[in-house]
Amino acid sequence: MNETTTTSFRNTAVDRLGTLASALCAVHCALCALLPTLLVAWGLGALLTHEAEWTFTLLAVVLGVAALVLGWRKHQSWWIASILGVGIVGLLASRFLEEGGGETVGVVIGVAAGLSLVVGHLSNLQAIRQRSAEAV
């Protein structure tokens, strides 16, 4: 595998994993807010803990930052960087809002931020593929 192929694989792997993590994060936020009893009944009560929420948040943030940096190096799109940036800041803001007692606002911002990250990762994948195709 040459360096260009390795870099492209790393970029797409980060975005694919980031898309999955961000989507799961958004679903997690919505389920925890709307159906917490159902999660407990399914034996998934551990997903309601602050530790689980911080773990999901930090994973999505790390993948978002990695995708932003790797994607920027490839396509330099301000639009995609902004979408990822809004998602990253929104996720962190939602966690701090929820910790401070703003549960409803925190959940709404968290779901929106997770969806923003999904859009950012998918846009990043598309822009990287487009740049790679132009380079050939």
MDAnalysis code that builds the backbone (N, CA, C; Angstrom):
import MDAnalysis as mda
import numpy as np

u = mda.Universe.empty(408, n_residues=136, atom_resindex=np.repeat(np.arange(136), 3), trajectory=True)
u.add_TopologyAttr("name", ["N", "CA", "C"] * 136)
u.add_TopologyAttr("resid", np.arange(1, 137))
u.add_TopologyAttr("resname", ["MET", "ASN", "GLU", "THR", "THR", "THR", "THR", "SER", "PHE", "ARG", "ASN", "THR", "ALA", "VAL", "ASP", "ARG", "LEU", "GLY", "THR", "LEU", "ALA", "SER", "ALA", "LEU", "CYS", "ALA", "VAL", "HIS", "CYS", "ALA", "LEU", "CYS", "ALA", "LEU", "LEU", "PRO", "THR", "LEU", "LEU", "VAL", "ALA", "TRP", "GLY", "LEU", "GLY", "ALA", "LEU", "LEU", "THR", "HIS", "GLU", "ALA", "GLU", "TRP", "THR", "PHE", "THR", "LEU", "LEU", "ALA", "VAL", "VAL", "LEU", "GLY", "VAL", "ALA", "ALA", "LEU", "VAL", "LEU", "GLY", "TRP", "ARG", "LYS", "HIS", "GLN", "SER", "TRP", "TRP", "ILE", "ALA", "SER", "ILE", "LEU", "GLY", "VAL", "GLY", "ILE", "VAL", "GLY", "LEU", "LEU", "ALA", "SER", "ARG", "PHE", "LEU", "GLU", "GLU", "GLY", "GLY", "GLY", "GLU", "THR", "VAL", "GLY", "VAL", "VAL", "ILE", "GLY", "VAL", "ALA", "ALA", "GLY", "LEU", "SER", "LEU", "VAL", "VAL", "GLY", "HIS", "LEU", "SER", "ASN", "LEU", "GLN", "ALA", "ILE", "ARG", "GLN", "ARG", "SER", "ALA", "GLU", "ALA", "VAL"])
u.atoms.positions = np.array([
    [0.851, -1.175, 0.000],
    [0.000, 0.000, 0.000],
    [0.893, 1.234, 0.000],
    [0.688, 2.154, -0.948],
    [1.513, 3.359, -0.958],
    [0.971, 4.386, 0.036],
    [1.703, 5.474, 0.220],
    [1.329, 6.454, 1.249],
    [-0.001, 7.132, 0.954],
    [-0.286, 7.414, -0.318],
    [-1.547, 8.041, -0.687],
    [-2.716, 7.123, -0.361],
    [-2.584, 5.849, -0.660],
    [-3.633, 4.883, -0.372],
    [-3.826, 4.742, 1.132],
    [-2.731, 4.692, 1.874],
    [-2.801, 4.590, 3.333],
    [-3.500, 5.802, 3.926],
    [-3.159, 7.002, 3.447],
    [-3.773, 8.234, 3.949],
    [-5.265, 8.261, 3.625],
    [-5.633, 7.886, 2.401],
    [-7.050, 7.861, 2.016],
    [-7.818, 6.858, 2.863],
    [-7.226, 5.692, 3.103],
    [-7.876, 4.683, 3.941],
    [-8.083, 5.217, 5.355],
    [-7.058, 5.872, 5.899],
    [-7.156, 6.421, 7.257],
    [-8.249, 7.487, 7.309],
    [-8.292, 8.371, 6.306],
    [-9.319, 9.410, 6.262],
    [-10.719, 8.803, 6.228],
    [-10.934, 7.847, 5.334],
    [-12.270, 7.264, 5.211],
    [-12.618, 6.411, 6.427],
    [-11.648, 5.731, 7.006],
    [-11.917, 4.922, 8.200],
    [-12.358, 5.814, 9.358],
    [-11.689, 6.947, 9.545],
    [-12.058, 7.880, 10.613],
    [-13.474, 8.388, 10.385],
    [-13.790, 8.763, 9.143],
    [-15.132, 9.289, 8.869],
    [-16.207, 8.222, 8.979],
    [-15.914, 7.007, 8.555],
    [-16.916, 5.938, 8.677],
    [-17.183, 5.622, 10.147],
    [-16.130, 5.490, 10.913],
    [-16.292, 5.241, 12.345],
    [-16.962, 6.438, 13.021],
    [-16.565, 7.630, 12.611],
    [-17.168, 8.843, 13.164],
    [-18.644, 8.952, 12.849],
    [-19.033, 8.581, 11.636],
    [-20.447, 8.598, 11.255],
    [-21.229, 7.647, 12.141],
    [-20.710, 6.445, 12.328],
    [-21.372, 5.463, 13.176],
    [-21.461, 5.960, 14.621],
    [-20.349, 6.437, 15.161],
    [-20.335, 6.907, 16.553],
    [-21.272, 8.091, 16.748],
    [-21.282, 9.019, 15.803],
    [-22.140, 10.200, 15.917],
    [-23.616, 9.829, 15.823],
    [-23.935, 8.920, 14.916],
    [-25.324, 8.470, 14.791],
    [-25.766, 7.755, 16.062],
    [-24.902, 6.891, 16.582],
    [-25.230, 6.203, 17.838],
    [-25.364, 7.191, 18.991],
    [-24.536, 8.205, 18.989],
    [-24.594, 9.239, 20.022],
    [-25.946, 9.962, 19.968],
    [-26.378, 10.343, 18.771],
    [-27.665, 11.032, 18.612],
    [-28.821, 10.127, 19.039],
    [-28.774, 8.865, 18.636],
    [-29.820, 7.907, 19.017],
    [-29.806, 7.705, 20.532],
    [-28.619, 7.584, 21.108],
    [-28.479, 7.413, 22.550],
    [-29.105, 8.587, 23.298],
    [-28.788, 9.804, 22.857],
    [-29.341, 11.003, 23.516],
    [-30.864, 10.999, 23.454],
    [-31.398, 10.689, 22.284],
    [-32.850, 10.685, 22.118],
    [-33.504, 9.590, 22.973],
    [-32.934, 8.391, 22.944],
    [-33.502, 7.290, 23.726],
    [-33.436, 7.560, 25.228],
    [-32.308, 8.087, 25.678],
    [-32.161, 8.356, 27.120],
    [-33.155, 9.408, 27.591],
    [-33.450, 10.358, 26.719],
    [-34.393, 11.409, 27.093],
    [-35.844, 10.953, 26.982],
    [-36.151, 10.198, 25.939],
    [-37.545, 9.863, 25.655],
    [-38.002, 8.527, 26.224],
    [-37.091, 7.547, 26.298],
    [-37.493, 6.198, 26.697],
    [-36.536, 5.560, 27.708],
    [-36.221, 6.244, 28.792],
    [-35.253, 5.650, 29.730],
    [-35.738, 4.346, 30.346],
    [-37.026, 4.219, 30.590],
    [-37.571, 2.992, 31.175],
    [-37.373, 1.821, 30.226],
    [-37.518, 2.070, 28.938],
    [-37.339, 1.019, 27.941],
    [-35.897, 0.511, 27.935],
    [-34.939, 1.426, 28.063],
    [-33.532, 1.013, 28.112],
    [-33.267, 0.119, 29.323],
    [-33.828, 0.491, 30.455],
    [-33.656, -0.323, 31.667],
    [-34.313, -1.693, 31.473],
    [-35.502, -1.722, 30.880],
    [-36.211, -2.986, 30.648],
    [-35.426, -3.892, 29.702],
    [-34.715, -3.314, 28.768],
    [-33.892, -4.088, 27.823],
    [-32.547, -4.480, 28.432],
    [-32.312, -4.097, 29.682],
    [-31.045, -4.417, 30.331],
    [-29.913, -3.484, 29.931],
    [-30.270, -2.329, 29.422],
    [-29.262, -1.366, 28.964],
    [-29.218, -0.123, 29.854],
    [-29.553, -0.308, 31.125],
    [-29.563, 0.813, 32.067],
    [-28.205, 1.482, 32.227],
    [-27.126, 0.740, 31.972],
    [-25.775, 1.319, 32.077],
    [-25.576, 2.461, 31.091],
    [-26.351, 2.472, 30.001],
    [-26.234, 3.552, 29.011],
    [-26.779, 4.877, 29.534],
    [-27.475, 4.839, 30.671],
    [-28.043, 6.049, 31.246],
    [-27.080, 6.766, 32.187],
    [-25.941, 6.178, 32.459],
    [-25.008, 6.781, 33.414],
    [-24.241, 7.944, 32.795],
    [-23.772, 8.827, 33.661],
    [-22.970, 9.964, 33.195],
    [-21.667, 9.493, 32.561],
    [-21.125, 8.409, 33.078],
    [-19.882, 7.869, 32.523],
    [-20.075, 7.428, 31.077],
    [-21.184, 6.741, 30.813],
    [-21.474, 6.293, 29.449],
    [-21.672, 7.494, 28.531],
    [-22.379, 8.500, 29.006],
    [-22.621, 9.685, 28.191],
    [-21.323, 10.424, 27.881],
    [-20.443, 10.548, 28.864],
    [-19.152, 11.211, 28.619],
    [-18.282, 10.368, 27.680],
    [-18.349, 9.054, 27.822],
    [-17.573, 8.178, 26.935],
    [-18.017, 8.348, 25.488],
    [-19.336, 8.311, 25.253],
    [-19.857, 8.516, 23.892],
    [-19.472, 9.896, 23.368],
    [-19.616, 10.891, 24.215],
    [-19.307, 12.266, 23.802],
    [-17.845, 12.396, 23.423],
    [-16.960, 11.927, 24.275],
    [-15.529, 12.076, 24.004],
    [-15.091, 11.269, 22.786],
    [-15.661, 10.089, 22.590],
    [-15.355, 9.308, 21.396],
    [-15.774, 10.069, 20.138],
    [-16.990, 10.606, 20.140],
    [-17.484, 11.356, 18.979],
    [-16.658, 12.618, 18.749],
    [-16.234, 13.283, 19.824],
    [-15.422, 14.496, 19.696],
    [-14.042, 14.167, 19.127],
    [-13.404, 13.118, 19.648],
    [-12.078, 12.724, 19.137],
    [-12.163, 12.372, 17.655],
    [-13.164, 11.593, 17.275],
    [-13.320, 11.227, 15.865],
    [-13.659, 12.454, 15.012],
    [-14.442, 13.367, 15.557],
    [-14.774, 14.593, 14.839],
    [-13.551, 15.466, 14.605],
    [-12.727, 15.620, 15.631],
    [-11.500, 16.411, 15.484],
    [-10.551, 15.744, 14.490],
    [-10.398, 14.432, 14.597],
    [-9.519, 13.713, 13.660],
    [-10.010, 13.877, 12.229],
    [-11.318, 13.734, 12.019],
    [-11.879, 13.890, 10.676],
    [-11.712, 15.310, 10.174],
    [-11.891, 16.277, 11.060],
    [-11.732, 17.677, 10.665],
    [-10.303, 17.939, 10.193],
    [-9.321, 17.491, 10.966],
    [-7.915, 17.722, 10.619],
    [-7.528, 16.964, 9.350],
    [-7.839, 15.673, 9.304],
    [-7.467, 14.872, 8.131],
    [-8.201, 15.346, 6.881],
    [-9.467, 15.662, 7.027],
    [-10.238, 16.147, 5.886],
    [-9.748, 17.502, 5.404],
    [-9.462, 18.408, 6.339],
    [-8.971, 19.733, 5.971],
    [-7.687, 19.634, 5.154],
    [-6.811, 18.746, 5.550],
    [-5.560, 18.563, 4.803],
    [-5.819, 18.125, 3.373],
    [-6.917, 17.427, 3.169],
    [-7.219, 16.876, 1.843],
    [-8.016, 17.857, 0.974],
    [-9.086, 18.445, 1.531],
    [-9.987, 19.249, 0.692],
    [-10.103, 20.717, 1.083],
    [-9.727, 21.098, 2.269],
    [-9.749, 22.482, 2.759],
    [-11.109, 23.162, 2.585],
    [-12.153, 22.445, 2.894],
    [-13.507, 22.984, 2.801],
    [-13.915, 23.624, 4.130],
    [-14.141, 24.939, 4.093],
    [-14.599, 25.647, 5.290],
    [-15.980, 25.156, 5.710],
    [-16.815, 24.845, 4.728],
    [-18.174, 24.391, 5.012],
    [-18.151, 23.099, 5.842],
    [-17.379, 22.131, 5.398],
    [-17.310, 20.850, 6.109],
    [-16.657, 21.031, 7.477],
    [-15.604, 21.826, 7.532],
    [-14.951, 22.096, 8.819],
    [-15.927, 22.759, 9.790],
    [-16.763, 23.647, 9.279],
    [-17.749, 24.324, 10.127],
    [-18.800, 23.361, 10.654],
    [-19.278, 22.473, 9.788],
    [-20.281, 21.486, 10.216],
    [-19.704, 20.594, 11.322],
    [-18.482, 20.110, 11.105],
    [-17.840, 19.274, 12.127],
    [-17.592, 20.081, 13.400],
    [-17.133, 21.316, 13.248],
    [-16.869, 22.171, 14.414],
    [-18.120, 22.439, 15.238],
    [-19.225, 22.725, 14.561],
    [-20.498, 22.950, 15.263],
    [-20.906, 21.687, 16.017],
    [-20.734, 20.537, 15.389],
    [-21.074, 19.276, 16.049],
    [-20.225, 19.020, 17.285],
    [-18.926, 19.276, 17.172],
    [-18.009, 19.062, 18.293],
    [-18.360, 19.981, 19.461],
    [-18.483, 21.263, 19.172],
    [-18.808, 22.234, 20.225],
    [-20.194, 21.944, 20.810],
    [-21.141, 21.595, 19.928],
    [-22.493, 21.292, 20.394],
    [-22.550, 20.100, 21.333],
    [-21.803, 19.043, 21.012],
    [-21.788, 17.875, 21.901],
    [-21.232, 18.221, 23.279],
    [-20.128, 18.942, 23.280],
    [-19.543, 19.334, 24.573],
    [-20.493, 20.257, 25.347],
    [-21.100, 21.204, 24.638],
    [-22.055, 22.114, 25.290],
    [-23.236, 21.339, 25.874],
    [-23.721, 20.352, 25.132],
    [-24.869, 19.578, 25.615],
    [-24.536, 18.831, 26.899],
    [-23.329, 18.274, 26.963],
    [-22.935, 17.553, 28.181],
    [-22.874, 18.503, 29.368],
    [-22.261, 19.677, 29.169],
    [-22.156, 20.623, 30.279],
    [-23.525, 21.178, 30.673],
    [-24.402, 21.386, 29.701],
    [-25.758, 21.841, 30.015],
    [-26.508, 20.792, 30.819],
    [-26.406, 19.538, 30.403],
    [-27.089, 18.472, 31.132],
    [-26.535, 18.329, 32.547],
    [-25.215, 18.439, 32.684],
    [-24.596, 18.340, 34.013],
    [-25.048, 19.491, 34.910],
    [-25.316, 20.653, 34.296],
    [-25.723, 21.838, 35.056],
    [-27.214, 21.935, 35.302],
    [-27.969, 20.937, 34.877],
    [-29.403, 20.930, 35.143],
    [-30.264, 21.292, 33.947],
    [-29.678, 21.634, 32.826],
    [-30.452, 21.971, 31.636],
    [-30.708, 20.750, 30.788],
    [-31.391, 19.777, 31.359],
    [-31.593, 18.480, 30.709],
    [-32.218, 18.604, 29.313],
    [-33.352, 19.280, 29.224],
    [-34.075, 19.336, 27.951],
    [-33.265, 20.039, 26.873],
    [-32.730, 21.198, 27.206],
    [-31.927, 21.948, 26.241],
    [-30.685, 21.149, 25.863],
    [-30.067, 20.518, 26.844],
    [-28.879, 19.705, 26.587],
    [-29.155, 18.552, 25.641],
    [-30.296, 17.900, 25.819],
    [-30.653, 16.771, 24.953],
    [-30.904, 17.251, 23.526],
    [-31.634, 18.333, 23.390],
    [-31.933, 18.861, 22.055],
    [-30.642, 19.253, 21.344],
    [-29.770, 19.951, 22.048],
    [-28.490, 20.353, 21.455],
    [-27.639, 19.119, 21.153],
    [-27.652, 18.125, 22.040],
    [-26.872, 16.910, 21.834],
    [-27.312, 16.134, 20.600],
    [-28.615, 15.992, 20.412],
    [-29.125, 15.285, 19.232],
    [-28.769, 16.064, 17.968],
    [-28.979, 17.387, 18.001],
    [-28.646, 18.220, 16.839],
    [-27.148, 18.163, 16.538],
    [-26.321, 18.182, 17.578],
    [-24.873, 18.124, 17.391],
    [-24.449, 16.773, 16.827],
    [-25.047, 15.700, 17.320],
    [-24.744, 14.371, 16.789],
    [-25.108, 14.267, 15.317],
    [-26.254, 14.805, 14.954],
    [-26.666, 14.800, 13.549],
    [-25.753, 15.690, 12.701],
    [-25.299, 16.800, 13.275],
    [-24.354, 17.666, 12.576],
    [-23.057, 16.913, 12.292],
    [-22.602, 16.142, 13.252],
    [-21.391, 15.343, 13.040],
    [-21.603, 14.274, 11.972],
    [-22.768, 13.659, 11.955],
    [-23.059, 12.662, 10.916],
    [-22.966, 13.322, 9.540],
    [-23.612, 14.477, 9.385],
    [-23.569, 15.202, 8.109],
    [-22.134, 15.613, 7.777],
    [-21.404, 16.082, 8.787],
    [-20.014, 16.479, 8.568],
    [-19.136, 15.330, 8.110],
    [-19.284, 14.173, 8.755],
    [-18.489, 13.002, 8.365],
    [-18.845, 12.529, 6.955],
    [-20.133, 12.483, 6.651],
    [-20.543, 12.052, 5.313],
    [-20.073, 13.041, 4.243],
    [-20.157, 14.332, 4.550],
    [-19.667, 15.356, 3.615],
    [-18.160, 15.246, 3.444],
    [-17.476, 14.966, 4.529],
    [-16.026, 14.794, 4.497],
    [-15.650, 13.618, 3.595],
    [-16.351, 12.498, 3.765],
    [-16.106, 11.323, 2.914],
    [-16.293, 11.669, 1.438],
    [-17.376, 12.361, 1.137],
    [-17.666, 12.717, -0.248],
    [-16.592, 13.651, -0.818],
    [-16.178, 14.652, -0.043],
    [-15.166, 15.600, -0.517],
    [-13.812, 14.917, -0.711],
    [-13.466, 14.001, 0.185],
    [-12.195, 13.275, 0.059],
    [-12.216, 12.396, -1.191],
    [-13.332, 11.714, -1.408],
    [-13.445, 10.882, -2.618],
    [-13.346, 11.735, -3.876],
    [-14.006, 12.885, -3.849],
    [-13.989, 13.773, -5.011],
    [-12.564, 14.266, -5.279],
    [-11.841, 14.660, -4.228],
    [-10.458, 15.124, -4.400],
    [-9.569, 14.005, -4.900],
    [-9.775, 12.807, -4.379],
    [-8.973, 11.667, -4.820],
    [-9.218, 11.364, -6.290],
    [-10.477, 11.460, -6.718],
    [-10.800, 11.202, -8.117],
    [-10.205, 12.272, -9.031],
    [-10.183, 13.522, -8.554],
    [-9.603, 14.613, -9.341],
    [-8.091, 14.461, -9.469],
    [-7.477, 13.869, -8.463],
    [-6.013, 13.710, -8.457],
    [-5.547, 12.637, -9.447],
    [-6.461, 11.745, -9.824],
    [-6.082, 10.635, -10.720],
    [-6.091, 11.047, -12.144],
])
